[in-house]
Amino acid sequence: KIRDPRTGEVLHRMGDVGYIGDRGRLCFCGRKAHRVVTPHGTLFTDMVEPIFNAVDNIGRTALVGVTRNGITYPVLCVELQPPSHGVEGRRASWPVIVAEYRKRACEFDHTQHVATFLEHPGFPVDVRHNAKIEREKLARGLEGKA
């Protein structure tokens, strides 16, 4: 619990980032700890990942920041869905998927600087919540590789 310095009202800190949109709706951006602060601006997981998750044959993605020479770069890790049986279920090759991702990244102002895409065999997840990706652990595993 924290006290709002402007109003004195007691607030509950949850670790989430969001804002009130033009239509008065709460827009969720993601966890504050998972944001990626780059020289081009701050990226939030729940504003970036859905853009790339919409590409066919993708299981899920995870945005992380990797720091090289004091500069943080956004890296999108990708878990591909296993290919389905039959001709119609064949998955596109990784270079084709990356080309589609580069095209999608250019479509939105906030994703245009996401340029590194890495295929990942399986994200580390919280043992209590299988869907909760441990982005900090994922980023540490990429240091020196991305």
DSSP file (Angstrom, degrees, kcal/mol; ACC not computed):
  #  RESIDUE AA STRUCTURE BP1 BP2  ACC     N-H-->O    O-->H-N    N-H-->O    O-->H-N    TCO  KAPPA ALPHA  PHI   PSI    X-CA   Y-CA   Z-CA
    1    1 A K              0   0    0      0, 0.0     2,-0.3     0, 0.0    11,-0.2   0.000 360.0 360.0 360.0 137.7    0.0    0.0    0.0
    2    2 A I  E     -A   11   0A   0      9,-2.6     9,-3.8     7,-0.0     2,-0.5  -0.938 360.0-119.8-134.2 159.2    1.2    3.5   -0.8
    3    3 A R  E     -A   10   0A   0     -2,-0.3     7,-0.2     7,-0.2     6,-0.1  -0.873  27.1-121.2-102.7 129.3   -0.2    6.9   -0.3
    4    4 A D     >  -     0   0    0      5,-3.2     4,-3.1    -2,-0.5     5,-0.2  -0.549  18.3-147.0 -66.2 120.1   -0.8    9.1   -3.4
    5    5 A P  T  4 S+     0   0    0      0, 0.0    -1,-0.2     0, 0.0    -2,-0.0   0.750  94.5  49.1 -64.6 -22.4    1.4   12.2   -2.8
    6    6 A R  T  4 S+     0   0    0      3,-0.1    -2,-0.0     1,-0.1    -3,-0.0   0.885 129.8  14.3 -81.9 -40.5   -1.2   14.4   -4.6
    7    7 A T  T  4 S-     0   0    0      2,-0.1     3,-0.1    -3,-0.0    -1,-0.1   0.633  88.5-126.9-112.7 -17.7   -4.4   13.3   -2.9
    8    8 A G     <  +     0   0    0     -4,-3.1     2,-0.1     1,-0.3    -2,-0.0   0.411  59.4 147.6  81.2  -3.0   -3.3   11.4    0.2
    9    9 A E        -     0   0    0     -5,-0.2    -5,-3.2    -6,-0.1     2,-0.5  -0.369  53.7-114.9 -66.6 143.1   -5.5    8.5   -1.0
   10   10 A V  E     -A    3   0A   0     -7,-0.2     2,-0.3    -3,-0.1    -7,-0.2  -0.699  38.4-172.6 -81.9 126.0   -4.3    5.0   -0.1
   11   11 A L  E     -A    2   0A   0     -9,-3.8    -9,-2.6    -2,-0.5     2,-0.6  -0.796  22.0-127.6-115.8 159.0   -3.4    3.0   -3.3
   12   12 A H        -     0   0    0     -2,-0.3     2,-0.5   -11,-0.2    -9,-0.0  -0.939  18.9-143.4-110.0 116.9   -2.4   -0.6   -3.8
   13   13 A R        +     0   0    0     -2,-0.6    -2,-0.0     1,-0.2     0, 0.0  -0.673  26.5 168.1 -80.8 124.2    0.8   -1.1   -5.8
   14   14 A M        -     0   0    0     -2,-0.5    -1,-0.2     2,-0.2     3,-0.1   0.581  48.2-116.7-113.2 -15.1    0.4   -4.2   -8.0
   15   15 A G  S    S+     0   0    0      1,-0.3    17,-3.3    16,-0.1    18,-0.5   0.542  74.1 124.0  88.5   6.5    3.4   -4.0  -10.3
   16   16 A D  E     -B   31   0B   0     15,-0.3     2,-0.4    16,-0.1    -1,-0.3  -0.680  51.0-143.7 -99.2 155.5    1.3   -3.5  -13.4
   17   17 A V  E     +B   30   0B   0     13,-2.9    12,-3.1    -2,-0.3    13,-1.2  -0.959  36.1 132.2-118.4 137.5    1.5   -0.7  -15.9
   18   18 A G  E     -B   28   0B   0     -2,-0.4     2,-0.3    10,-0.2    10,-0.2  -0.951  31.2-147.5-164.3-179.3   -1.5    0.8  -17.7
   19   19 A Y  E     -B   27   0B   0      8,-1.8     8,-3.6    -2,-0.3     2,-0.6  -0.974  30.1-100.6-154.8 163.5   -3.3    3.9  -18.6
   20   20 A I  E     -B   26   0B   0     -2,-0.3     6,-0.2     6,-0.2    -2,-0.0  -0.833  45.7-142.8 -91.2 120.2   -6.8    5.3  -19.1
   21   21 A G    >   -     0   0    0      4,-3.4     3,-2.0    -2,-0.6    -1,-0.0  -0.046  30.7 -86.3 -77.3-179.8   -7.5    5.4  -22.9
   22   22 A D  T 3  S+     0   0    0      1,-0.3    -1,-0.1     2,-0.1    -2,-0.0   0.774 128.1  50.3 -59.0 -29.3   -9.4    7.9  -25.0
   23   23 A R  T 3  S-     0   0    0      2,-0.1    -1,-0.3     0, 0.0     3,-0.1   0.223 122.8-101.9 -96.8  14.5  -12.7    6.1  -24.3
   24   24 A G  S <  S+     0   0    0     -3,-2.0     2,-0.3     1,-0.3    -2,-0.1   0.627  78.5 136.4  79.7  12.7  -12.2    6.0  -20.5
   25   25 A R        -     0   0    0      1,-0.0    -4,-3.4     0, 0.0     2,-0.5  -0.683  60.5-113.5 -95.6 148.0  -11.1    2.4  -20.5
   26   26 A L  E     -B   20   0B   0     -2,-0.3     2,-0.6    -6,-0.2    -6,-0.2  -0.689  29.8-157.4 -78.2 123.2   -8.2    0.9  -18.6
   27   27 A C  E     -B   19   0B   0     -8,-3.6    -8,-1.8    -2,-0.5     2,-0.4  -0.918   7.0-145.1-106.0 120.2   -5.5   -0.3  -21.0
   28   28 A F  E     +B   18   0B   0     -2,-0.6   -10,-0.2   -10,-0.2     3,-0.1  -0.707  20.1 177.0 -87.6 130.5   -3.1   -2.9  -19.6
   29   29 A C  E     -     0   0B   0    -12,-3.1    17,-1.9    -2,-0.4    18,-0.5   0.723  47.2 -98.2-103.2 -28.9    0.5   -2.7  -20.8
   30   30 A G  E     -B   17   0B   0    -13,-1.2   -13,-2.9    15,-0.2    -1,-0.4  -0.863  58.4 -30.6 137.9-173.4    2.1   -5.4  -18.8
   31   31 A R  E >   -B   16   0B   0     -2,-0.3     3,-1.1   -15,-0.2     4,-0.4  -0.585  47.8-134.0 -79.0 139.3    4.2   -5.9  -15.7
   32   32 A K  G >  S+     0   0    0    -17,-3.3     3,-1.3    -2,-0.3    -1,-0.1   0.889 107.1  56.0 -59.1 -39.9    6.5   -3.0  -14.8
   33   33 A A  G 3  S+     0   0    0    -18,-0.5    -1,-0.3     1,-0.2   -17,-0.1   0.689 105.8  53.0 -67.3 -17.9    9.4   -5.5  -14.2
   34   34 A H  G <  S+     0   0    0     -3,-1.1    -1,-0.2     2,-0.1    -2,-0.2   0.436  80.3 116.6 -99.2  -0.2    9.0   -6.8  -17.7
   35   35 A R    <   -     0   0    0     -3,-1.3     2,-0.6    -4,-0.4     9,-0.2  -0.331  59.1-138.9 -67.5 153.0    9.2   -3.6  -19.6
   36   36 A V  E     -C   43   0C   0      7,-2.7     7,-2.7    28,-0.1     2,-0.7  -0.950  11.3-157.9-118.0 110.9   12.1   -3.1  -22.0
   37   37 A V  E     +C   42   0C   0     -2,-0.6     5,-0.2     5,-0.2    35,-0.2  -0.803  22.5 169.6 -94.3 113.0   13.7    0.4  -21.8
   38   38 A T  E >   -C   41   0C   0      3,-2.4     3,-1.5    -2,-0.7    35,-0.1  -0.676  51.6-101.2-116.1 169.4   15.6    1.1  -25.1
   39   39 A P  T 3  S+     0   0    0      0, 0.0     3,-0.1     0, 0.0    34,-0.1   0.722 124.1  52.8 -61.6 -19.1   17.1    4.2  -26.5
   40   40 A H  T 3  S-     0   0    0      1,-0.4     2,-0.2    73,-0.1    73,-0.0   0.438 125.9 -75.1 -97.3  -0.4   14.0    4.4  -28.8
   41   41 A G  E <   -C   38   0C   0     -3,-1.5    -3,-2.4     2,-0.0     2,-0.5  -0.748  59.6 -53.9 133.6 178.8   11.5    4.2  -26.0
   42   42 A T  E     -C   37   0C   0     -2,-0.2     2,-0.4    -5,-0.2    -5,-0.2  -0.798  43.8-158.1 -98.5 132.3    9.9    1.8  -23.5
   43   43 A L  E     -C   36   0C   0     -7,-2.7    -7,-2.7    -2,-0.5     2,-0.4  -0.887   2.9-153.9-110.0 140.4    8.3   -1.4  -24.8
   44   44 A F    >>  -     0   0    0     -2,-0.4     3,-1.7    -9,-0.2     4,-1.4  -0.932  18.0-130.9-117.1 138.4    5.6   -3.3  -22.8
   45   45 A T  H 3> S+     0   0    0     -2,-0.4     4,-2.4     1,-0.3     3,-0.4   0.873 105.0  50.4 -54.4 -45.8    5.0   -7.0  -23.2
   46   46 A D  H 34 S+     0   0    0    -17,-1.9    -1,-0.3     1,-0.2   -16,-0.2   0.480 112.7  47.6 -80.4   0.9    1.2   -6.8  -23.6
   47   47 A M  H <4 S+     0   0    0     -3,-1.7    -1,-0.2   -18,-0.5    -2,-0.2   0.610 122.1  32.6-104.4 -21.2    1.5   -4.1  -26.2
   48   48 A V  H >X S+     0   0    0     -4,-1.4     3,-1.1    -3,-0.4     4,-1.0   0.866 109.4  57.9-101.2 -51.4    4.2   -5.9  -28.3
   49   49 A E  H >X S+     0   0    0     -4,-2.4     4,-2.7     1,-0.3     3,-0.6   0.850  98.7  58.7 -57.9 -41.5    3.7   -9.6  -28.0
   50   50 A P  H 3> S+     0   0    0      0, 0.0     4,-0.9     0, 0.0    -1,-0.3   0.831 100.2  59.3 -59.6 -29.3    0.0   -9.8  -29.4
   51   51 A I  H <4 S+     0   0    0     -3,-1.1    -2,-0.2     1,-0.2     3,-0.1   0.898 114.9  34.5 -63.2 -40.3    1.2   -8.2  -32.6
   52   52 A F  H X< S+     0   0    0     -4,-1.0     3,-1.6    -3,-0.6    -1,-0.2   0.769 108.3  65.1 -87.5 -28.0    3.6  -11.1  -33.3
   53   53 A N  H 3< S+     0   0    0     -4,-2.7     5,-0.3     1,-0.3    -1,-0.2   0.721  89.7  70.3 -65.3 -19.5    1.4  -13.8  -31.7
   54   54 A A  T 3< S+     0   0    0     -4,-0.9    -1,-0.3    -5,-0.2     2,-0.2   0.596  74.8 103.7 -74.9 -10.4   -1.1  -13.2  -34.5
   55   55 A V  S X  S-     0   0    0     -3,-1.6     3,-1.0     1,-0.1    42,-0.0  -0.540  85.1-100.2 -73.1 137.2    1.3  -14.7  -37.0
   56   56 A D  T 3  S+     0   0    0      1,-0.2    36,-0.1    -2,-0.2    -1,-0.1  -0.181 100.9  20.3 -57.8 147.8    0.2  -18.2  -38.1
   57   57 A N  T 3  S+     0   0    0      1,-0.2    24,-1.7    -3,-0.1     2,-0.5   0.630  88.4 132.6  70.3  18.4    2.0  -21.2  -36.5
   58   58 A I  E <   -D   80   0D   0     -3,-1.0    22,-0.2    -5,-0.3    -1,-0.2  -0.862  39.9-167.4-101.7 132.3    3.3  -19.3  -33.5
   59   59 A G  E     -     0   0D   0     20,-2.5     2,-0.3    -2,-0.5    21,-0.2   0.971  65.1 -47.2 -76.2 -63.7    2.9  -20.8  -30.1
   60   60 A R  E     -D   79   0D   0     19,-1.4    19,-2.9     2,-0.0    -1,-0.3  -0.970  50.2-136.6-163.4 165.0    3.7  -17.7  -28.1
   61   61 A T  E     -D   78   0D   0     -2,-0.3     2,-0.4    17,-0.2    17,-0.2  -0.858   5.4-155.8-126.1 162.1    6.3  -15.0  -27.9
   62   62 A A  E     -D   77   0D   0     15,-2.1    15,-2.8    -2,-0.3     2,-0.5  -0.952  10.3-147.0-141.9 120.1    8.2  -13.3  -25.1
   63   63 A L  E     +D   76   0D   0     -2,-0.4     2,-0.3    13,-0.2    13,-0.2  -0.738  29.1 165.3 -85.2 129.2    9.7   -9.8  -25.3
   64   64 A V  E     -D   75   0D   0     11,-2.5    11,-2.9    -2,-0.5     2,-0.5  -0.934  33.2-121.7-137.5 162.5   12.9   -9.3  -23.3
   65   65 A G  E     -D   74   0D   0     -2,-0.3     2,-0.5     9,-0.2     7,-0.1  -0.912  20.2-167.2-107.0 133.7   15.7   -6.8  -23.2
   66   66 A V  E     -D   73   0D   0      7,-2.5     7,-2.9    -2,-0.5     2,-0.5  -0.984  13.0-145.1-120.4 127.8   19.3   -7.8  -23.8
   67   67 A T  E     +D   72   0D   0     -2,-0.5     2,-0.4     5,-0.2     5,-0.2  -0.809  20.9 172.5-100.8 127.9   22.1   -5.4  -22.9
   68   68 A R  E >  S-D   71   0D   0      3,-2.6     3,-2.0    -2,-0.5    -2,-0.0  -0.998  73.7 -11.0-130.9 127.9   25.2   -5.0  -25.0
   69   69 A N  T 3  S-     0   0    0     -2,-0.4    -1,-0.1     1,-0.3     3,-0.1   0.854 130.1 -53.6  52.5  39.0   27.8   -2.3  -24.3
   70   70 A G  T 3  S+     0   0    0      1,-0.2     2,-0.5     0, 0.0    -1,-0.3   0.466 116.3 110.7  80.4   1.4   25.4   -0.5  -22.0
   71   71 A I  E <   -D   68   0D   0     -3,-2.0    -3,-2.6   -33,-0.0     2,-0.5  -0.927  60.8-139.9-112.9 132.4   22.5   -0.4  -24.6
   72   72 A T  E     -D   67   0D   0     -2,-0.5    -5,-0.2    -5,-0.2    -7,-0.0  -0.795  18.4-167.2 -94.5 128.5   19.4   -2.4  -24.1
   73   73 A Y  E     -D   66   0D   0     -7,-2.9    -7,-2.5    -2,-0.5     2,-0.3  -0.894  22.8-118.3-112.3 140.7   18.0   -4.0  -27.3
   74   74 A P  E     -D   65   0D   0      0, 0.0    42,-0.7     0, 0.0    41,-0.6  -0.636  31.1-172.5 -78.2 135.3   14.5   -5.6  -27.6
   75   75 A V  E     -De  64 116D   0    -11,-2.9   -11,-2.5    -2,-0.3     2,-0.7  -0.996  13.6-150.7-128.1 130.7   14.6   -9.3  -28.5
   76   76 A L  E     -De  63 117D   0     40,-2.8    42,-2.2    -2,-0.4     2,-0.3  -0.899  11.5-157.9-104.1 112.3   11.5  -11.3  -29.3
   77   77 A C  E     -De  62 118D   0    -15,-2.8   -15,-2.1    -2,-0.7     2,-0.5  -0.694  11.9-155.0 -87.4 141.9   11.8  -14.9  -28.3
   78   78 A V  E     -De  61 119D   0     40,-2.8    42,-3.3    -2,-0.3     2,-0.6  -0.971  16.5-163.3-129.2 125.5    9.5  -17.2  -30.2
   79   79 A E  E     -D   60   0D   0    -19,-2.9   -20,-2.5    -2,-0.5   -19,-1.4  -0.938  23.9-147.2-100.3 119.0    8.1  -20.6  -29.4
   80   80 A L  E     -D   58   0D   0     -2,-0.6   -22,-0.2    40,-0.4   -23,-0.1  -0.582  16.9-112.7 -85.2 148.5    6.7  -22.3  -32.5
   81   81 A Q        -     0   0    0    -24,-1.7     3,-0.1    -2,-0.2    -1,-0.1  -0.516  41.7 -99.7 -71.2 146.1    3.7  -24.6  -32.5
   82   82 A P        -     0   0    0      0, 0.0    -1,-0.1     0, 0.0   -25,-0.0  -0.444  49.5 -97.1 -64.0 143.2    4.6  -28.1  -33.3
   83   83 A P        -     0   0    0      0, 0.0     7,-0.2     0, 0.0     2,-0.1  -0.325  38.6-123.2 -64.1 143.0    3.8  -28.9  -36.9
   84   84 A S        -     0   0    0      5,-1.4     2,-0.2     1,-0.1     5,-0.1  -0.364  31.4 -94.7 -78.2 163.3    0.4  -30.5  -37.5
   85   85 A H  S    S+     0   0    0     -2,-0.1     4,-0.1     3,-0.1    -1,-0.1  -0.535  87.0  36.0 -76.0 145.9    0.1  -33.8  -39.4
   86   86 A G  S >  S-     0   0    0     -2,-0.2     3,-0.8     1,-0.1     4,-0.1  -0.075  97.5 -75.4  97.3 162.5   -0.6  -33.6  -43.1
   87   87 A V  G >  S+     0   0    0      1,-0.2     3,-1.5     2,-0.2    -1,-0.1   0.886 125.7  56.1 -63.3 -42.1    0.4  -31.3  -45.9
   88   88 A E  G 3  S+     0   0    0      1,-0.3    -1,-0.2    -3,-0.1    -2,-0.1   0.686 102.9  58.0 -68.8 -15.9   -1.9  -28.5  -44.9
   89   89 A G  G <  S+     0   0    0     -3,-0.8    -5,-1.4    -4,-0.1    -1,-0.3   0.350  73.9 129.1 -95.7   6.2   -0.3  -28.4  -41.4
   90   90 A R    <   -     0   0    0     -3,-1.5     2,-0.3    -7,-0.2    -5,-0.1  -0.350  55.3-129.7 -65.3 140.2    3.3  -27.8  -42.5
   91   91 A R        -     0   0    0     -7,-0.1    -1,-0.1     1,-0.1     3,-0.1  -0.638  22.2-107.5 -90.4 146.8    4.9  -24.9  -40.7
   92   92 A A        -     0   0    0     -2,-0.3    -1,-0.1     1,-0.1     2,-0.0  -0.319  44.5 -95.7 -64.9 155.3    6.7  -22.1  -42.6
   93   93 A S     >  -     0   0    0      1,-0.1     4,-2.2     4,-0.0     3,-0.3  -0.313  34.7-107.6 -70.1 158.9   10.5  -22.2  -42.4
   94   94 A W  H  > S+     0   0    0      1,-0.2     4,-2.7     2,-0.2     5,-0.2   0.898 119.2  54.0 -57.5 -43.8   12.2  -20.0  -39.8
   95   95 A P  H  > S+     0   0    0      0, 0.0     4,-2.1     0, 0.0    -1,-0.2   0.879 109.0  49.6 -59.4 -35.6   13.5  -17.5  -42.4
   96   96 A V  H  > S+     0   0    0     -3,-0.3     4,-2.0     2,-0.2    -2,-0.2   0.904 111.3  48.8 -67.7 -40.8    9.9  -17.0  -43.7
   97   97 A I  H  X S+     0   0    0     -4,-2.2     4,-2.4     2,-0.2    -1,-0.2   0.922 110.8  50.1 -64.4 -43.7    8.6  -16.5  -40.2
   98   98 A V  H  X S+     0   0    0     -4,-2.7     4,-2.7     1,-0.2     5,-0.2   0.902 108.7  52.5 -62.1 -41.0   11.3  -13.9  -39.5
   99   99 A A  H  X S+     0   0    0     -4,-2.1     4,-1.9    -5,-0.2    -1,-0.2   0.905 110.2  48.3 -61.3 -41.1   10.5  -12.1  -42.8
  100  100 A E  H  X S+     0   0    0     -4,-2.0     4,-2.5     2,-0.2    -2,-0.2   0.895 111.3  50.8 -64.9 -40.1    6.8  -11.9  -41.7
  101  101 A Y  H  X S+     0   0    0     -4,-2.4     4,-2.9     2,-0.2    -2,-0.2   0.908 108.3  51.1 -64.3 -42.4    7.9  -10.6  -38.3
  102  102 A R  H  X S+     0   0    0     -4,-2.7     4,-1.4     1,-0.2    -1,-0.2   0.909 111.4  48.7 -61.7 -40.4   10.0   -7.9  -39.8
  103  103 A K  H  X S+     0   0    0     -4,-1.9     4,-0.6    -5,-0.2    -2,-0.2   0.931 113.0  46.8 -63.3 -46.3    7.1   -6.8  -41.9
  104  104 A R  H >< S+     0   0    0     -4,-2.5     3,-1.2     1,-0.2     4,-0.4   0.892 107.0  58.0 -63.7 -40.1    4.7   -6.8  -38.9
  105  105 A A  H >< S+     0   0    0     -4,-2.9     3,-0.9     1,-0.3     6,-0.3   0.864 103.7  53.0 -59.3 -36.3    7.2   -4.8  -36.8
  106  106 A C  H 3< S+     0   0    0     -4,-1.4    -1,-0.3     1,-0.2    -2,-0.2   0.642  94.6  71.8 -74.5 -14.5    7.3   -2.0  -39.4
  107  107 A E  T << S+     0   0    0     -3,-1.2     2,-0.4    -4,-0.6    -1,-0.2   0.674  97.9  49.4 -75.4 -17.0    3.5   -1.7  -39.3
  108  108 A F  S X> S-     0   0    0     -3,-0.9     3,-1.1    -4,-0.4     4,-0.9  -0.970  73.3-136.9-130.7 138.8    3.4   -0.1  -35.8
  109  109 A D  G >4 S+     0   0    0     -2,-0.4     3,-0.7     1,-0.2     4,-0.2   0.897 105.0  50.8 -57.2 -42.7    5.3    2.8  -34.4
  110  110 A H  G 34 S+     0   0    0      1,-0.2    -1,-0.2     2,-0.1     3,-0.1   0.588 115.3  41.2 -79.2  -7.9    6.0    1.0  -31.1
  111  111 A T  G X4 S+     0   0    0     -3,-1.1     3,-2.0    -6,-0.3    -1,-0.2   0.429  81.9  99.4-113.3  -0.3    7.4   -2.2  -32.7
  112  112 A Q  T << S+     0   0    0     -4,-0.9    -2,-0.1    -3,-0.7    -1,-0.1   0.719  83.7  51.4 -64.0 -19.9    9.5   -0.8  -35.5
  113  113 A H  T 3  S+     0   0    0     -4,-0.2     2,-1.0    -8,-0.1    -1,-0.3   0.373  79.7 104.4 -98.4   5.1   12.7   -1.2  -33.5
  114  114 A V    <   +     0   0    0     -3,-2.0   -39,-0.1     1,-0.2    -9,-0.1  -0.778  37.7 144.9 -83.0 108.4   12.1   -4.8  -32.6
  115  115 A A        +     0   0    0     -2,-1.0     2,-0.6   -41,-0.6    -1,-0.2   0.454  39.8  81.2-128.0  -6.1   14.5   -6.4  -35.1
  116  116 A T  E     +e   75   0D   0    -42,-0.7   -40,-2.8    -3,-0.2     2,-0.4  -0.929  50.8 177.5-111.9 122.4   15.9   -9.5  -33.3
  117  117 A F  E     -e   76   0D   0     -2,-0.6     2,-0.5   -42,-0.2   -40,-0.2  -0.987   4.9-172.3-125.4 125.6   13.9  -12.6  -33.4
  118  118 A L  E     -e   77   0D   0    -42,-2.2   -40,-2.8    -2,-0.4     2,-0.3  -0.971  21.6-132.1-124.9 128.4   15.1  -15.8  -31.8
  119  119 A E  E     -e   78   0D   0     -2,-0.5   -40,-0.2   -42,-0.2   -42,-0.1  -0.585  27.8-167.4 -72.9 135.7   13.5  -19.3  -32.0
  120  120 A H        -     0   0    0    -42,-3.3   -40,-0.4    -2,-0.3     3,-0.2  -0.990  22.4-144.3-129.9 134.6   13.3  -20.8  -28.5
  121  121 A P  S    S-     0   0    0      0, 0.0     2,-0.2     0, 0.0    -1,-0.1   0.783  82.7 -16.1 -70.8 -26.4   12.5  -24.5  -27.8
  122  122 A G        -     0   0    0    -44,-0.0     3,-0.0   -43,-0.0   -44,-0.0  -0.695  67.7-121.6 180.0 123.0   10.6  -23.8  -24.6
  123  123 A F        -     0   0    0     -2,-0.2     2,-0.3    -3,-0.2    12,-0.1  -0.387  31.9-111.4 -71.6 144.1   10.3  -20.8  -22.3
  124  124 A P        -     0   0    0      0, 0.0    10,-2.9     0, 0.0     2,-0.3  -0.599  44.6-169.0 -69.7 134.7   11.2  -21.1  -18.6
  125  125 A V  B     -F  133   0E   0     -2,-0.3     8,-0.2     8,-0.3     2,-0.2  -0.890  29.9 -92.5-127.8 157.6    8.0  -20.7  -16.7
  126  126 A D        -     0   0    0      6,-2.4     3,-0.5     3,-0.6     6,-0.3  -0.479  33.2-134.1 -64.2 131.4    7.0  -20.3  -13.0
  127  127 A V  S    S+     0   0    0      1,-0.2     3,-0.2    -2,-0.2    -1,-0.1   0.762 105.8  48.1 -64.0 -23.4    6.4  -23.7  -11.5
  128  128 A R  S    S+     0   0    0      1,-0.3     2,-0.4     4,-0.1    -1,-0.2   0.763 121.3  33.4 -85.2 -26.6    3.2  -22.5   -9.9
  129  129 A H    >   -     0   0    0     -3,-0.5     3,-2.2     3,-0.2    -3,-0.6  -0.839  67.3-166.7-133.6  93.4    1.8  -20.9  -13.1
  130  130 A N  T 3  S+     0   0    0     -2,-0.4    -1,-0.1     1,-0.3    -3,-0.1   0.733  89.9  52.6 -56.3 -24.8    2.8  -22.7  -16.2
  131  131 A A  T 3  S+     0   0    0     -6,-0.1     2,-1.0     2,-0.1    -1,-0.3   0.616  84.8  96.8 -86.9 -12.1    1.7  -19.8  -18.4
  132  132 A K    <   -     0   0    0     -3,-2.2    -6,-2.4    -6,-0.3     2,-0.2  -0.679  69.7-146.8 -85.1 104.9    3.8  -17.2  -16.5
  133  133 A I  B     -F  125   0E   0     -2,-1.0     2,-1.6    -8,-0.2    -8,-0.3  -0.507   9.6-134.3 -73.4 132.7    7.0  -16.8  -18.5
  134  134 A E     >  +     0   0    0    -10,-2.9     4,-2.2    -2,-0.2     3,-0.2  -0.654  31.5 175.2 -86.1  83.2   10.1  -16.1  -16.4
  135  135 A R  H  > S+     0   0    0     -2,-1.6     4,-2.8     1,-0.2     5,-0.2   0.825  72.7  57.5 -63.7 -34.8   11.4  -13.3  -18.7
  136  136 A E  H  > S+     0   0    0      2,-0.2     4,-2.2     1,-0.2    -1,-0.2   0.930 110.1  44.3 -62.4 -43.9   14.3  -12.4  -16.4
  137  137 A K  H  > S+     0   0    0     -3,-0.2     4,-1.8     2,-0.2    -2,-0.2   0.892 113.1  52.0 -66.4 -40.5   15.6  -15.9  -16.6
  138  138 A L  H  X S+     0   0    0     -4,-2.2     4,-0.7     2,-0.2    -2,-0.2   0.921 110.5  48.0 -61.2 -45.4   15.0  -16.0  -20.4
  139  139 A A  H >X S+     0   0    0     -4,-2.8     3,-1.0     1,-0.2     4,-0.8   0.903 108.6  53.6 -63.9 -42.5   16.9  -12.7  -20.9
  140  140 A R  H >< S+     0   0    0     -4,-2.2     3,-0.7     1,-0.3    -1,-0.2   0.878 105.4  55.0 -61.0 -36.5   19.9  -13.9  -18.7
  141  141 A G  H 3< S+     0   0    0     -4,-1.8    -1,-0.3     1,-0.2    -2,-0.2   0.688 107.1  51.5 -68.9 -17.9   20.1  -17.0  -20.9
  142  142 A L  H XX S+     0   0    0     -3,-1.0     3,-2.9    -4,-0.7     4,-1.6   0.582  76.2 123.0 -95.1 -11.7   20.4  -14.8  -24.0
  143  143 A E  T << S+     0   0    0     -4,-0.8   -75,-0.1    -3,-0.7    -3,-0.0  -0.284  86.8   9.3 -54.4 128.1   23.2  -12.5  -22.8
  144  144 A G  T 34 S+     0   0    0    -77,-0.2    -1,-0.3     1,-0.1    -2,-0.1   0.323 122.6  71.4  82.9  -7.5   26.1  -12.8  -25.3
  145  145 A K  T <4        0   0    0     -3,-2.9    -2,-0.2     1,-0.0    -3,-0.1   0.688 360.0 360.0-108.7 -26.6   23.9  -14.7  -27.8
  146  146 A A     <        0   0    0     -4,-1.6    -3,-0.1   -30,-0.0   -80,-0.1   0.427 360.0 360.0-104.9 360.0   21.5  -12.1  -29.0
